[in-house]
Amino acid sequence: MAAPTSSRADASQATVDPSGPETNGGIHGLSSFLHACPRGARGPVCSEAQRSGWRKRAFRWSTSSRGGEPTDPGSTLPGAAEGRAPIHPAVRGNRSGVAGGGHGGAGGRFRERAIPFSGGHGIFRGTGGMSPVALTVLRNTLFGLGGRLTVKALAFAFSVWVVRRLGQEAFGHYATALAYVAAFAVLSDWGLAPYLVREIARDRRRGEAMLVDVMTLRFFLSLGTIGLILGIAWWNRQPPFLLGGIALAALTFILYAAQGPLEAALQGIRRLDLVSAAGVLQQLLFVGLGTVSLLLGWGFYGLIGASLAGLTAALALTAWAARSLDLFHPRRPEWLTWPQLLRAGLPFGLIGLAVNLSYKVDTILLSLWWTAGIVGWYNAAYNLIFSIAMISNAANVALYPSMAALADPDALTSVVRRSIGYLWMLSVPFAVGGWVLGDRLIPALYGASFLPSVPAFRILIGVVPFMFLSEYLGYVILVQN
């Protein structure tokens, strides 16, 4: 099962992140996410006549799907006779709603509310339009997917050039150094990042109180993890120049000890636009400095150094965003809370450790018994698989904090069922198309010298649907405690 953590180690990225939809009864499929006014009436503002007629139709459609609930958005709703704001049938049985109060505010009361949508293509009303919950998920998915598309497009194009520039042997050394770091990265995090996302999504103030302790605890965990990784690499008799690369890449743990919890806090309050901005900045610096380092002949050491510089810039931006949003309050750590944090993060950490090992232990084993060139061929194919997986990762990162805040178990079940169907529809074409076109895709990207990567790619591409599903189900497990 893929971890609800995110690893940023691929063919072009030396940093390893060890941390690594809301809905309600009125949301029925993707079409509900996208409609605001009837087709032909979209614009800066729908006319009042259009809105009125459309609201009534949307309300009848929404309530009729629940088996005969009132269809008139006026006096027949509970509370109308007493002069109170009526309660929407979709939230009548769940007054607490989600974080933010469901429709229209706290307590789940149903009030018509205009929500501007970026781009000025209309306004979304509480009556049958896009709910605040769905709007949050859609915004986060679009920002998350847009940011990750930008980052991954840069990373993918750069990785192709890196492989061509380094060749299979030097690229094999680079992939091996990253594999050691990525395989044990979760030990420096202990599952605290996804735990922090969940807690902040449920109770912002309680989560904020943990932030300093999580950052300090992760710093000490990072020091221990670096020592463990170097010890394992030395015991495996890796050459000194490769040990140096592993040590340099492992320094990312120190930076992520601060950046990871701050990013988790932003995810918890659903500000994935800021998370994506930090990722884009990091990738831009990595690509720029990495290009210079390769042109100067600094090899994969230069690439790792470029990634450290990019991560430092991302940390600065994330810290500024967290302070601006009043998420981070420096104070002395409360050491007595650390055992409780370790116990709370342990289930998350065990899942992440199992998944990271399953993703990277193959590269480590290949490096022990085969040449660096074979490791390079294998990882050239493997990194294409992870480039495809970014599609599901963007949606899952957006869904996780929203699902964690969702109070209604029936609504969560409905979300899970629909999401699984969408993930199948997205992933199966990638698997089939990749298998058919693999013998043309690999040489076109990496050159004829990487033709031996084709058999590995055709085998590995079959796991894409299962990667899509297992990562999402991992988040579902975390939401269910």
ABEGO torsion letter per residue (X at the ends): XBBABBBABBAABABBBAAXXBBBAABBEAAAAABABBBGABEABBBAAAAAAAAAAAAAAAAAAAGGBBABABAABBGAAAGBBBBBAAAAABAAEBBGGEBGEBGGBBBBBBBBBBGGAEBBBABGBBBAAAAAAAAAAAAAAAAAAAAAAAAAAAAAAAAAAAEAAAAAAAAAAAAAAAAAAAAAAGGAAAAAAAAAAABAAAAAAAAAAAAAAAAAAAAAAAAAAAAAAAAAGBBAAAAAAAAAAAAAAAAAAAAAAAAAAAAAAGBAAAAAAAAAAAAAAAAAAAAAAAAAGAEAAAAAAAAAAAAAAAAAAAAAAAAAAGABBBBBBBAAAAAAAAAAAAAAAAAAAAAAAAAAAAAAAAAAABBAAAAAAAAAAAAAAAAAAAAAAAAAAAAAAAAAABABAAAAAAAAAAAAAAAAAAAAAAAAAAAAAAAAAAAAAAEAAAAAAAAAAAAAAAAAAAAAAAAAAAAAAAAAX
